[in-house]
């Protein structure tokens, strides 16, 4: 499953029904476009998977905020969790874990590959405590 603009805006309305001010809608457009990317330029690089697509969406929303803080961070985490659910993830990261990933991405401590790696571990295996270290490292 790939996120569309319609899905992203519907998720925003669902998770933030109070109609928050959208400062920069291009942040959502960028997150959707990055998530939908299928281009693989490096021969050893695997094709995008569900974890990478979720990571691309989360990471882009974290670094290109469309909403004022903390609503943007909440939206990034909640919409990513919703995407993982509808994409068929066997296990979902907790809202707190996703919040930590958003914070790590926002602070530049986790790139999209690091976020994808963390998500892969959480949607396929039992949850671990390593994620908190990404958000709390200085």
N, C-alpha and C positions, 0 to 999 in steps of 0.2 A: 504494500500500500504506500502511496505517495501522498503527502499533504498538498492540498490545493489552497489557493487564496481563500476560497469560500470556507473550507474547513478551518483554516487558521482564524478567520474572523468569527466563525460560529463558536469555536473554542474560547475565544476572547469573551464573547457575549455570555457564554455558559459559565465560565469560571469567574468572571468579573461583571456580574449583572448590574453593578452600580453605574455603568457607563463611564469608565475612566477617560480622562483626556488623553487622546492619542497625539503625542508630540511629533512623531516622525513615522508615518505609515510605511516609509521605505524600509524601515528595519524589519517589518513583518514580510514585506515583499522579498527582501534579501534572504531572510531565513528560509522562506518557502523555496526560492530559486536554488539556494545552496543544497537544501535537503533533496530536491528533485534531481540533482546532477547525477548523470550516469557515466561521465567521461573518466576514463582511466588512462593516464599518460605514461605511467611507469610500468614496465612489463611485470615486475614482481608484486605490484600493488593489487590487492584483491578488489573485486567489484564492490560497490557500496552495498552494505547490508542494513538490516533494520537498526542495529545499534549505531552505525555510522550516520544513517539518516537522522535518527533522533538526536545524536550528538551535534550534527551540523545545524539542526534547527535550534537546539538549546544554546549552543555556543554563539551563533549569530545573534540571537535575541539578547544574550548577555552583553555582547560587545557593541551592538548597534541598537540601543534601547528605543523602543517605540513608545513606551509609556513612562510616566514619572516613576521614580523609585518610591516605595518598594513594590508597587504594582507590577512593574516590568519583570522583576525577579520572580514574583509569584506566578505570573502568566507563563514565563519560560518554563518553570518547573511543572506547573499543572498541565499545560498543553503537551509537554513532552511525555508526561505520564499517560495522558489520554491517548496520544499517538501510539505509545508502546502497547497499551491495552488493545486498541483496535487492530494493531499490526500483528497481534497474536503472541506477544511475549509470554513465556511460561510463568515468569515471576516478575513482579514490578518493583523497582526501587521505591523506597519510602519517600514521602514528600520531603523529609529532612535530608535524605541523601541527595535528592535532586537539588534541593536548595543549596547544599554544600557544593555541588558541581557548578551550579550557576555562579555562585560566589567565586569559586576558583577560576572559572572562565573569565568572569568580569575583571578580576584582579590580575589576569595574565599568567596565572599559575598552572593553567591547564589549556592546552590547545585542543582542537577538535579530535585529534587522534587519541589523546589522553582521556578525553571525555568518553569517546567510543569504547575504549578499552575498559573503563570502569563500568559502563552500561552493559557491555557484553558479559562481564563477570556477574552482574546482578540479575540479568534476565535469563541466565542459564544455570547458575550455581547458587548455593546458599549465600546470603549476604555476609559481608565482612566489614571490619572497622577501618580498612585502609583509606576509604574515601575522606574521612574527616581530616586526615593529614594533609590532603591536597588543599583544602580550604584554610587550614590553620597554619601551614608552613609560612615562615617569613623569610 
